Amino acid sequence: MGSADSIAQVQINAPAANGDDAENAHNNLPFQDEAFQEFPARVTYIDYLKSPVIGLLVGQGDEQALLTAHQALLVTSPWFADACAKFSDEVSERRIDLIDEDLDAVGCFLEYLYTGDYFPRKIAGTRDLERDHTTPSVDETGDQLLKHARVYTLAQTLNLPGLKSLASGKIHCVNSTAKGEIAYARYVYAHTERDDTTIRAPVANFWATRSHTLRAEAEDEFRSMCLEFPQFGYDVLTRVLDEKLKREKNEKLNPTPSSSRKRPRQSGI
């Protein structure tokens, strides 16, 4: 019996004889990190819908409308996050005025907030948009280009790079005419910064490479655009001259063998 008692005593007291070993054994428990790791609570769609409803007064005059959206979705925009931070818990009505914004652009923004896209959507694997039967297949007035350009500049104001990228991608899917492109160029040069490379620079590139053919279709509009926005004319001319210099440089580096045949001279008679 004494021997059994001594064995039992050893079995009970052995772990306590070395406190460091006991602590190490505890620290080496399997899945210990997983057991004590804290994960942020998942925000569900219901959580968004349970948040306060914000009124948005958009536009002016006959086009003015009062829209609504849930605050938890709006604050994904830093601009709206700052605006909503000014509301106190005691305020019964929460409203933000957007009287200088385009109603359709704000509608597209809200559609994007709730669905991740806005109409017309891009058709997967193509450079086409969903067919909108209320608009012509060819944008002769620039309205379709302006729709996405207004969404782009609104997204810039609201600091939503995802929506900016989405809108700029749809701009390149619109089939338009020279007059439509001029209307679009006028809006872009009026509402974007000079260093904008996403939609402003492509406008200048477009007219630099096609102005010799498209100008005839909208010569008056092109002249008016150059007078109204001298920077546009400068940007187009700069690209035309840069391309000319590039061609001349390439011709010097890779000269074309001259032919022994002379070109016939036109007689003045």
SEDREN-15766 format. One record per residue: residue number from 1; x, z, y of N, C-alpha, C in turn. Coordinates in nm, 3 decimals, m for minus. Example, Ala and Ser with C-alpha at 12.3 -4.5 7.8 and 13.67 -1.06 7.14 Angstrom:
<pts>
1_1.319_0.780_m0.569_1.230_0.780_m0.450_1.320_0.780_m0.330
2_1.285_0.708_m0.225_1.367_0.714_m0.106_1.290_0.787_0.003
</pts>
This chain:
<pts>
1_0.084_0.000_m0.120_0.000_0.000_0.000_0.087_0.000_0.125
2_0.195_0.078_0.122_0.283_0.082_0.238_0.341_m0.053_0.266
3_0.378_m0.121_0.158_0.435_m0.254_0.177_0.334_m0.348_0.236
4_0.209_m0.341_0.191_0.106_m0.429_0.244_0.081_m0.400_0.391
5_0.079_m0.266_0.424_0.055_m0.230_0.564_0.165_m0.283_0.654
6_0.289_m0.276_0.607_0.400_m0.323_0.691_0.392_m0.473_0.711
7_0.349_m0.543_0.610_0.335_m0.688_0.624_0.227_m0.721_0.724
8_0.112_m0.651_0.713_0.003_m0.675_0.807_0.045_m0.644_0.949
9_0.124_m0.535_0.964_0.169_m0.498_1.098_0.258_m0.604_1.156
10_0.341_m0.664_1.076_0.430_m0.771_1.121_0.350_m0.892_1.162
11_0.249_m0.925_1.084_0.169_m1.043_1.114_0.094_m1.027_1.245
12_0.052_m0.910_1.280_m0.025_m0.888_1.403_0.066_m0.880_1.523
13_0.179_m0.813_1.508_0.264_m0.786_1.623_0.367_m0.895_1.650
14_0.390_m0.984_1.556_0.496_m1.083_1.574_0.475_m1.171_1.696
15_0.357_m1.223_1.726_0.342_m1.306_1.845_0.366_m1.228_1.973
16_0.328_m1.101_1.975_0.343_m1.022_2.097_0.486_m0.980_2.120
17_0.571_m0.994_2.016_0.710_m0.950_2.032_0.783_m1.036_2.134
18_0.739_m1.160_2.156_0.806_m1.249_2.250_0.699_m1.309_2.342
19_0.689_m1.259_2.463_0.587_m1.306_2.555_0.605_m1.451_2.596
20_0.731_m1.493_2.606_0.758_m1.632_2.645_0.706_m1.728_2.541
21_0.724_m1.692_2.413_0.677_m1.781_2.307_0.526_m1.790_2.309
22_0.461_m1.679_2.338_0.315_m1.682_2.343_0.267_m1.771_2.456
23_0.334_m1.761_2.571_0.294_m1.843_2.686_0.318_m1.991_2.659
24_0.434_m2.021_2.594_0.464_m2.160_2.560_0.363_m2.216_2.463
25_0.325_m2.132_2.365_0.228_m2.179_2.268_0.095_m2.210_2.335
26_0.058_m2.126_2.433_m0.067_m2.150_2.506_m0.060_m2.279_2.588
27_0.058_m2.303_2.650_0.074_m2.422_2.733_0.077_m2.549_2.652
28_0.108_m2.538_2.523_0.118_m2.657_2.438_m0.007_m2.685_2.359
29_m0.117_m2.621_2.399_m0.242_m2.646_2.328_m0.282_m2.792_2.342
30_m0.326_m2.855_2.235_m0.367_m2.996_2.244_m0.488_m3.011_2.334
31_m0.490_m3.124_2.411_m0.601_m3.160_2.500_m0.624_m3.057_2.612
32_m0.521_m2.975_2.638_m0.539_m2.874_2.741_m0.565_m2.937_2.878
33_m0.489_m3.045_2.914_m0.505_m3.109_3.044_m0.644_m3.168_3.058
34_m0.691_m3.230_2.948_m0.823_m3.290_2.954_m0.931_m3.184_2.972
35_m0.909_m3.068_2.912_m1.011_m2.964_2.917_m1.027_m2.908_3.057
36_m0.917_m2.899_3.133_m0.923_m2.835_3.264_m0.920_m2.936_3.379
37_m0.910_m3.065_3.349_m0.905_m3.165_3.455_m1.043_m3.181_3.519
38_m1.045_m3.185_3.652_m1.170_m3.198_3.724_m1.190_m3.343_3.768
39_m1.307_m3.396_3.742_m1.342_m3.531_3.781_m1.446_m3.525_3.892
40_m1.435_m3.618_3.991_m1.536_m3.620_4.097_m1.673_m3.658_4.041
41_m1.774_m3.601_4.099_m1.909_m3.631_4.054_m1.942_m3.777_4.081
42_m2.003_m3.842_3.985_m2.039_m3.982_4.000_m2.160_m3.995_4.093
43_m2.145_m4.085_4.191_m2.255_m4.109_4.283_m2.345_m4.216_4.223
44_m2.470_m4.184_4.200_m2.563_m4.278_4.140_m2.639_m4.355_4.248
45_m2.705_m4.459_4.206_m2.784_m4.537_4.301_m2.898_m4.453_4.358
46_m2.950_m4.363_4.276_m3.055_m4.273_4.323_m3.003_m4.185_4.436
47_m2.876_m4.144_4.427_m2.817_m4.062_4.533_m2.817_m4.138_4.666
48_m2.787_m4.267_4.660_m2.791_m4.348_4.781_m2.932_m4.351_4.840
49_m3.030_m4.371_4.752_m3.168_m4.385_4.797_m3.228_m4.253_4.845
50_m3.169_m4.141_4.805_m3.218_m4.011_4.849_m3.158_m3.970_4.984
51_m3.062_m4.046_5.034_m2.999_m4.013_5.161_m3.095_m4.046_5.277
52_m3.069_m3.991_5.397_m3.158_m4.017_5.511_m3.170_m4.166_5.543
53_m3.287_m4.205_5.592_m3.313_m4.343_5.630_m3.281_m4.359_5.779
54_m3.200_m4.461_5.809_m3.158_m4.488_5.946_m3.233_m4.609_6.000
55_m3.286_m4.598_6.119_m3.348_m4.713_6.185_m3.244_m4.794_6.259
56_m3.253_m4.926_6.247_m3.158_m5.016_6.314_m3.237_m5.110_6.404
57_m3.224_m5.093_6.533_m3.292_m5.180_6.629_m3.200_m5.299_6.658
58_m3.240_m5.417_6.610_m3.151_m5.533_6.612_m3.208_m5.642_6.702
59_m3.123_m5.703_6.783_m3.163_m5.818_6.862_m3.236_m5.780_6.990
60_m3.278_m5.885_7.060_m3.347_m5.866_7.186_m3.466_m5.961_7.195
61_m3.557_m5.931_7.286_m3.670_m6.018_7.311_m3.760_m6.036_7.191
62_m3.807_m6.160_7.173_m3.899_m6.189_7.062_m3.832_m6.174_6.926
63_m3.700_m6.184_6.924_m3.626_m6.175_6.797_m3.593_m6.032_6.758
64_m3.628_m5.937_6.844_m3.592_m5.799_6.816_m3.675_m5.744_6.700
65_m3.611_m5.666_6.614_m3.680_m5.608_6.498_m3.617_m5.474_6.465
66_m3.700_m5.385_6.410_m3.653_m5.253_6.367_m3.638_m5.257_6.215
67_m3.513_m5.251_6.169_m3.483_m5.251_6.026_m3.448_m5.109_5.984
68_m3.446_m5.085_5.855_m3.408_m4.953_5.804_m3.309_m4.968_5.690
69_m3.225_m4.867_5.672_m3.129_m4.866_5.562_m3.092_m4.721_5.534
70_m3.044_m4.696_5.414_m3.007_m4.561_5.373_m2.866_m4.528_5.425
71_m2.855_m4.407_5.478_m2.730_m4.367_5.543_m2.612_m4.370_5.447
72_m2.632_m4.330_5.322_m2.519_m4.324_5.228_m2.459_m4.462_5.203
73_m2.539_m4.567_5.218_m2.486_m4.702_5.204_m2.423_m4.750_5.334
74_m2.486_m4.718_5.446_m2.434_m4.762_5.575_m2.295_m4.707_5.602
75_m2.270_m4.582_5.562_m2.142_m4.519_5.595_m2.025_m4.574_5.513
76_m2.051_m4.667_5.423_m1.938_m4.737_5.359_m1.865_m4.823_5.462
77_m1.931_m4.850_5.574_m1.867_m4.914_5.689_m1.810_m4.807_5.780
78_m1.681_m4.810_5.813_m1.625_m4.710_5.904_m1.697_m4.705_6.038
79_m1.745_m4.820_6.085_m1.816_m4.822_6.213_m1.944_m4.740_6.204
80_m2.020_m4.759_6.098_m2.143_m4.683_6.080_m2.114_m4.536_6.046
81_m2.004_m4.512_5.978_m1.967_m4.374_5.947_m1.946_m4.294_6.077
82_m1.882_m4.356_6.176_m1.862_m4.289_6.305_m1.995_m4.270_6.377
83_m2.081_m4.373_6.369_m2.210_m4.364_6.438_m2.299_m4.256_6.375
84_m2.301_m4.249_6.244_m2.386_m4.151_6.175_m2.332_m4.009_6.188
85_m2.203_m3.996_6.211_m2.144_m3.862_6.226_m2.196_m3.792_6.351
86_m2.253_m3.867_6.445_m2.304_m3.808_6.568_m2.443_m3.747_6.550
87_m2.509_m3.777_6.437_m2.642_m3.720_6.412_m2.628_m3.574_6.370
88_m2.715_m3.490_6.420_m2.719_m3.351_6.375_m2.824_m3.337_6.266
89_m2.814_m3.232_6.190_m2.909_m3.209_6.081_m3.050_m3.185_6.132
90_m3.062_m3.145_6.259_m3.194_m3.115_6.313_m3.267_m3.239_6.363
91_m3.197_m3.352_6.372_m3.260_m3.474_6.425_m3.360_m3.526_6.325
92_m3.484_m3.549_6.370_m3.588_m3.599_6.279_m3.583_m3.751_6.267
93_m3.551_m3.820_6.376_m3.544_m3.966_6.374_m3.400_m4.009_6.401
94_m3.348_m4.088_6.311_m3.210_m4.137_6.326_m3.215_m4.288_6.350
95_m3.163_m4.330_6.465_m3.169_m4.471_6.500_m3.040_m4.515_6.566
96_m2.998_m4.636_6.532_m2.879_m4.696_6.591_m2.919_m4.830_6.651
97_m2.883_m4.853_6.776_m2.918_m4.978_6.843_m2.809_m5.083_6.821
98_m2.853_m5.201_6.778_m2.763_m5.315_6.758_m2.822_m5.435_6.833
99_m2.854_m5.414_6.959_m2.928_m5.515_7.033_m2.846_m5.641_7.062
100_m2.714_m5.632_7.053_m2.630_m5.749_7.079_m2.596_m5.826_6.952
101_m2.647_m5.782_6.838_m2.615_m5.847_6.712_m2.725_m5.944_6.670
102_m2.686_m6.043_6.591_m2.780_m6.144_6.541_m2.863_m6.086_6.428
103_m2.994_m6.108_6.433_m3.084_m6.048_6.334_m3.054_m6.099_6.194
104_m3.033_m6.228_6.180_m3.006_m6.283_6.047_m2.875_m6.231_5.991
105_m2.774_m6.216_6.076_m2.644_m6.165_6.031_m2.656_m6.021_5.982
106_m2.732_m5.939_6.055_m2.753_m5.800_6.013_m2.831_m5.796_5.882
107_m2.928_m5.887_5.867_m3.002_m5.895_5.742_m2.912_m5.930_5.625
108_m2.819_m6.021_5.647_m2.722_m6.057_5.542_m2.632_m5.939_5.509
109_m2.594_m5.864_5.611_m2.511_m5.745_5.590_m2.585_m5.643_5.505
110_m2.712_m5.618_5.534_m2.788_m5.520_5.457_m2.809_m5.570_5.313
111_m2.832_m5.699_5.297_m2.845_m5.754_5.162_m2.716_m5.733_5.083
112_m2.604_m5.750_5.151_m2.473_m5.727_5.089_m2.455_m5.581_5.050
113_m2.500_m5.488_5.136_m2.487_m5.346_5.106_m2.561_m5.308_4.977
114_m2.680_m5.364_4.961_m2.765_m5.324_4.848_m2.739_m5.405_4.722
115_m2.687_m5.527_4.736_m2.671_m5.614_4.617_m2.528_m5.661_4.592
116_m2.440_m5.649_4.693_m2.303_m5.697_4.676_m2.284_m5.843_4.714
117_m2.389_m5.909_4.765_m2.380_m6.049_4.806_m2.496_m6.078_4.900
118_m2.500_m6.198_4.955_m2.614_m6.238_5.037_m2.643_m6.386_5.015
119_m2.765_m6.425_5.039_m2.809_m6.564_5.017_m2.764_m6.655_5.131
120_m2.724_m6.779_5.097_m2.710_m6.836_4.962_m2.579_m6.795_4.896
121_m2.587_m6.768_4.767_m2.469_m6.725_4.692_m2.390_m6.846_4.645
122_m2.261_m6.823_4.621_m2.177_m6.930_4.565_m2.209_m6.947_4.418
123_m2.211_m7.073_4.375_m2.233_m7.103_4.234_m2.099_m7.088_4.162
124_m2.098_m7.006_4.059_m1.973_m6.976_3.988_m1.905_m7.103_3.939
125_m1.773_m7.109_3.960_m1.695_m7.221_3.911_m1.703_m7.346_3.996
126_m1.770_m7.340_4.112_m1.784_m7.456_4.199_m1.755_m7.416_4.343
127_m1.757_m7.515_4.431_m1.747_m7.488_4.574_m1.882_m7.511_4.641
128_m1.988_m7.494_4.565_m2.123_m7.515_4.614_m2.196_m7.382_4.632
129_m2.293_m7.384_4.722_m2.381_m7.270_4.743_m2.516_m7.298_4.680
130_m2.590_m7.191_4.655_m2.726_m7.208_4.609_m2.804_m7.296_4.707
131_m2.892_m7.378_4.654_m2.969_m7.468_4.740_m3.075_m7.391_4.817
132_m3.070_m7.406_4.948_m3.172_m7.348_5.034_m3.263_m7.462_5.079
133_m3.383_m7.468_5.025_m3.473_m7.580_5.049_m3.531_m7.579_5.190
134_m3.502_m7.474_5.267_m3.549_m7.471_5.406_m3.447_m7.533_5.501
135_m3.331_m7.571_5.450_m3.226_m7.631_5.534_m3.186_m7.765_5.476
136_m3.141_m7.858_5.561_m3.096_m7.989_5.511_m2.968_m7.978_5.430
137_m2.944_m8.077_5.345_m2.824_m8.074_5.261_m2.697_m8.092_5.343
138_m2.710_m8.162_5.457_m2.597_m8.181_5.549_m2.626_m8.106_5.678
139_m2.534_m8.021_5.718_m2.551_m7.938_5.837_m2.516_m8.019_5.961
140_m2.615_m8.082_6.022_m2.590_m8.168_6.138_m2.581_m8.090_6.268
141_m2.639_m7.972_6.273_m2.641_m7.893_6.396_m2.538_m7.780_6.397
142_m2.484_m7.746_6.282_m2.390_m7.634_6.273_m2.455_m7.502_6.241
143_m2.588_m7.503_6.222_m2.659_m7.377_6.198_m2.612_m7.307_6.071
144_m2.586_m7.384_5.966_m2.544_m7.323_5.840_m2.403_m7.264_5.853
145_m2.316_m7.335_5.923_m2.181_m7.281_5.948_m2.189_m7.155_6.033
146_m2.276_m7.159_6.135_m2.288_m7.045_6.226_m2.345_m6.923_6.154
147_m2.431_m6.943_6.057_m2.486_m6.831_5.980_m2.373_m6.747_5.921
148_m2.281_m6.812_5.853_m2.172_m6.740_5.788_m2.067_m6.693_5.889
149_m2.049_m6.768_5.997_m1.954_m6.726_6.101_m2.002_m6.597_6.166
150_m2.133_m6.585_6.189_m2.188_m6.462_6.249_m2.175_m6.344_6.153
151_m2.193_m6.369_6.025_m2.172_m6.262_5.926_m2.025_m6.220_5.928
152_m1.936_m6.316_5.940_m1.791_m6.288_5.942_m1.755_m6.198_6.061
153_m1.802_m6.234_6.181_m1.766_m6.155_6.299_m1.833_m6.018_6.297
154_m1.954_m6.010_6.240_m2.019_m5.880_6.225_m1.939_m5.792_6.130
155_m1.894_m5.851_6.019_m1.814_m5.776_5.923_m1.683_m5.729_5.985
156_m1.630_m5.809_6.075_m1.508_m5.768_6.145_m1.535_m5.646_6.233
157_m1.647_m5.646_6.302_m1.685_m5.533_6.385_m1.706_m5.407_6.301
158_m1.771_m5.423_6.186_m1.804_m5.310_6.100_m1.688_m5.270_6.009
159_m1.578_m5.344_6.016_m1.459_m5.314_5.935_m1.492_m5.318_5.787
160_m1.547_m5.433_5.745_m1.581_m5.455_5.605_m1.506_m5.579_5.555
161_m1.382_m5.565_5.509_m1.303_m5.681_5.467_m1.366_m5.758_5.352
162_m1.438_m5.690_5.263_m1.501_m5.760_5.153_m1.607_m5.857_5.200
163_m1.687_m5.817_5.297_m1.790_m5.905_5.352_m1.727_m6.017_5.434
164_m1.619_m5.989_5.504_m1.548_m6.094_5.578_m1.500_m6.203_5.483
165_m1.439_m6.162_5.374_m1.389_m6.257_5.277_m1.502_m6.339_5.215
166_m1.612_m6.273_5.187_m1.727_m6.341_5.128_m1.782_m6.447_5.223
167_m1.797_m6.412_5.351_m1.851_m6.505_5.449_m1.758_m6.623_5.473
168_m1.628_m6.597_5.485_m1.533_m6.705_5.510_m1.529_m6.802_5.392
169_m1.545_m6.750_5.270_m1.548_m6.837_5.154_m1.669_m6.929_5.154
170_m1.782_m6.881_5.205_m1.903_m6.965_5.209_m1.895_m7.071_5.318
171_m1.821_m7.043_5.423_m1.804_m7.142_5.530_m1.746_m7.271_5.474
172_m1.651_m7.259_5.384_m1.583_m7.377_5.329_m1.671_m7.453_5.230
173_m1.789_m7.400_5.199_m1.880_m7.467_5.106_m1.987_m7.548_5.177
174_m1.988_m7.543_5.310_m2.094_m7.611_5.386_m2.051_m7.754_5.418
175_m2.140_m7.848_5.393_m2.116_m7.989_5.424_m2.178_m8.018_5.560
176_m2.095_m8.049_5.659_m2.145_m8.063_5.796_m2.098_m8.194_5.859
177_m2.146_m8.219_5.981_m2.108_m8.337_6.057_m2.013_m8.296_6.169
178_m1.966_m8.395_6.245_m1.874_m8.367_6.355_m1.939_m8.278_6.460
179_m2.066_m8.305_6.492_m2.135_m8.222_6.591_m2.155_m8.080_6.539
180_m2.184_m8.068_6.411_m2.197_m7.935_6.351_m2.066_m7.859_6.355
181_m1.956_m7.930_6.331_m1.825_m7.866_6.335_m1.787_m7.822_6.476
182_m1.828_m7.897_6.576_m1.799_m7.859_6.714_m1.877_m7.733_6.751
183_m2.005_m7.726_6.712_m2.084_m7.606_6.740_m2.022_m7.484_6.674
184_m1.973_m7.504_6.553_m1.907_m7.395_6.480_m1.777_m7.356_6.548
185_m1.698_m7.456_6.590_m1.569_m7.429_6.656_m1.590_m7.353_6.786
186_m1.696_m7.388_6.860_m1.724_m7.319_6.986_m1.751_m7.171_6.962
187_m1.829_m7.141_6.860_m1.859_m7.001_6.830_m1.732_m6.927_6.787
188_m1.653_m6.989_6.701_m1.532_m6.925_6.649_m1.436_m6.892_6.762
189_m1.416_m6.987_6.855_m1.322_m6.962_6.964_m1.377_m6.862_7.066
190_m1.508_m6.844_7.068_m1.567_m6.748_7.161_m1.570_m6.606_7.104
191_m1.563_m6.592_6.971_m1.586_m6.461_6.911_m1.475_m6.411_6.819
192_m1.362_m6.480_6.814_m1.251_m6.432_6.733_m1.125_m6.420_6.818
193_m1.031_m6.342_6.767_m0.905_m6.323_6.838_m0.812_m6.442_6.814
194_m0.714_m6.458_6.903_m0.622_m6.571_6.893_m0.540_m6.567_6.766
195_m0.514_m6.446_6.713_m0.431_m6.435_6.594_m0.511_m6.440_6.464
196_m0.639_m6.474_6.472_m0.722_m6.484_6.351_m0.678_m6.606_6.271
197_m0.634_m6.581_6.148_m0.587_m6.691_6.062_m0.689_m6.728_5.955
198_m0.799_m6.654_5.947_m0.895_m6.676_5.839_m0.992_m6.788_5.871
199_m1.051_m6.788_5.990_m1.144_m6.897_6.023_m1.104_m6.972_6.150
200_m1.029_m6.906_6.239_m0.992_m6.974_6.365_m0.882_m7.078_6.343
201_m0.776_m7.040_6.274_m0.668_m7.135_6.248_m0.716_m7.257_6.169
202_m0.801_m7.240_6.066_m0.852_m7.358_5.995_m0.933_m7.453_6.084
203_m1.000_m7.400_6.187_m1.074_m7.486_6.279_m0.978_m7.581_6.350
204_m0.869_m7.527_6.402_m0.770_m7.611_6.470_m0.707_m7.710_6.373
205_m0.677_m7.665_6.251_m0.620_m7.755_6.151_m0.716_m7.868_6.117
206_m0.843_m7.835_6.104_m0.945_m7.935_6.070_m0.949_m8.046_6.175
207_m0.955_m8.007_6.303_m0.965_m8.109_6.407_m0.832_m8.180_6.431
208_m0.721_m8.116_6.402_m0.591_m8.183_6.416_m0.576_m8.297_6.315
209_m0.631_m8.279_6.197_m0.617_m8.381_6.093_m0.730_m8.483_6.093
210_m0.842_m8.451_6.162_m0.957_m8.543_6.157_m1.008_m8.586_6.292
211_m0.945_m8.540_6.398_m0.997_m8.570_6.532_m0.999_m8.720_6.561
212_m0.903_m8.797_6.504_m0.899_m8.940_6.532_m1.017_m9.014_6.473
213_m1.080_m8.956_6.370_m1.197_m9.020_6.312_m1.328_m8.953_6.355
214_m1.327_m8.820_6.366_m1.450_m8.748_6.398_m1.481_m8.748_6.547
215_m1.379_m8.767_6.630_m1.402_m8.759_6.775_m1.501_m8.864_6.821
216_m1.498_m8.980_6.757_m1.590_m9.087_6.795_m1.735_m9.048_6.769
217_m1.758_m8.961_6.668_m1.894_m8.919_6.636_m1.945_m8.813_6.733
218_m1.856_m8.744_6.798_m1.898_m8.638_6.891_m1.799_m8.630_7.006
219_m1.775_m8.743_7.072_m1.672_m8.747_7.175_m1.707_m8.659_7.294
220_m1.833_m8.664_7.337_m1.873_m8.581_7.452_m1.861_m8.433_7.418
221_m1.904_m8.396_7.297_m1.897_m8.256_7.255_m1.752_m8.211_7.241
222_m1.666_m8.301_7.190_m1.524_m8.268_7.173_m1.457_m8.246_7.310
223_m1.488_m8.333_7.406_m1.432_m8.318_7.541_m1.481_m8.188_7.604
224_m1.609_m8.160_7.590_m1.664_m8.037_7.646_m1.599_m7.914_7.584
225_m1.574_m7.920_7.453_m1.510_m7.809_7.384_m1.369_m7.786_7.438
226_m1.295_m7.892_7.460_m1.158_m7.879_7.510_m1.156_m7.823_7.651
227_m1.255_m7.859_7.733_m1.262_m7.808_7.870_m1.306_m7.663_7.873
228_m1.399_m7.628_7.783_m1.449_m7.490_7.780_m1.349_m7.393_7.720
229_m1.277_m7.441_7.620_m1.178_m7.357_7.552_m1.044_m7.431_7.548
230_m0.966_m7.423_7.658_m0.836_m7.491_7.662_m0.746_m7.453_7.545
231_m0.761_m7.331_7.494_m0.679_m7.288_7.380_m0.707_m7.375_7.259
232_m0.831_m7.418_7.243_m0.866_m7.507_7.132_m0.790_m7.638_7.143
233_m0.793_m7.700_7.263_m0.720_m7.825_7.283_m0.571_m7.808_7.260
234_m0.517_m7.696_7.307_m0.374_m7.668_7.288_m0.341_m7.652_7.139
235_m0.424_m7.577_7.067_m0.399_m7.555_6.924_m0.404_m7.686_6.847
236_m0.502_m7.770_6.878_m0.513_m7.899_6.808_m0.393_m7.987_6.841
237_m0.358_m7.996_6.969_m0.244_m8.080_7.009_m0.115_m8.031_6.947
238_m0.095_m7.900_6.944_0.027_m7.844_6.885_0.040_m7.885_6.739
239_m0.069_m7.880_6.665_m0.064_m7.917_6.523_m0.042_m8.065_6.505
240_m0.100_m8.146_6.592_m0.077_m8.291_6.585_0.069_m8.324_6.608
241_0.129_m8.262_6.711_0.270_m8.287_6.743_0.362_m8.232_6.633
242_0.328_m8.114_6.578_0.409_m8.058_6.470_0.408_m8.150_6.349
243_0.294_m8.207_6.318_0.285_m8.298_6.205_0.364_m8.426_6.232
244_0.361_m8.473_6.356_0.438_m8.592_6.394_0.588_m8.566_6.378
245_0.634_m8.450_6.425_0.776_m8.415_6.412_0.815_m8.401_6.266
246_0.726_m8.348_6.184_0.754_m8.332_6.042_0.770_m8.468_5.975
247_0.684_m8.562_6.011_0.694_m8.696_5.953_0.824_m8.765_5.995
248_0.860_m8.750_6.123_0.983_m8.812_6.170_1.105_m8.752_6.101
249_1.102_m8.622_6.078_1.213_m8.557_6.008_1.224_m8.607_5.865
250_1.111_m8.619_5.799_1.111_m8.669_5.661_1.160_m8.813_5.654
251_1.126_m8.894_5.755_1.171_m9.033_5.757_1.322_m9.042_5.776
252_1.378_m8.948_5.854_1.524_m8.948_5.873_1.596_m8.905_5.746
253_1.538_m8.806_5.675_1.600_m8.758_5.553_1.581_m8.857_5.438
254_1.470_m8.927_5.440_1.441_m9.025_5.334_1.403_m9.158_5.396
255_1.503_m9.229_5.451_1.473_m9.356_5.520_1.419_m9.460_5.423
256_1.324_m9.537_5.470_1.267_m9.646_5.389_1.351_m9.770_5.409
257_1.395_m9.836_5.300_1.476_m9.959_5.313_1.400_m10.065_5.393
258_1.469_m10.122_5.494_1.404_m10.221_5.579_1.398_m10.355_5.508
259_1.295_m10.430_5.539_1.276_m10.562_5.479_1.345_m10.667_5.565
260_1.393_m10.773_5.500_1.460_m10.879_5.575_1.361_m10.968_5.648
261_1.233_m10.959_5.605_1.131_m11.040_5.671_1.093_m10.973_5.803
262_1.086_m11.054_5.906_1.046_m11.003_6.034_0.896_m11.012_6.051
263_0.843_m10.916_6.121_0.702_m10.923_6.148_0.673_m11.035_6.247
264_0.570_m11.108_6.224_0.539_m11.216_6.317_0.500_m11.162_6.453
265_0.554_m11.217_6.556_0.523_m11.174_6.692_0.396_m11.245_6.739
266_0.318_m11.172_6.811_0.197_m11.234_6.865_0.232_m11.312_6.990
267_0.185_m11.430_6.996_0.214_m11.514_7.111_0.120_m11.481_7.225
268_0.173_m11.480_7.341_0.090_m11.454_7.459_0.012_m11.575_7.503
269_0.038_m11.686_7.435_m0.033_m11.810_7.475_m0.169_m11.812_7.410
</pts>
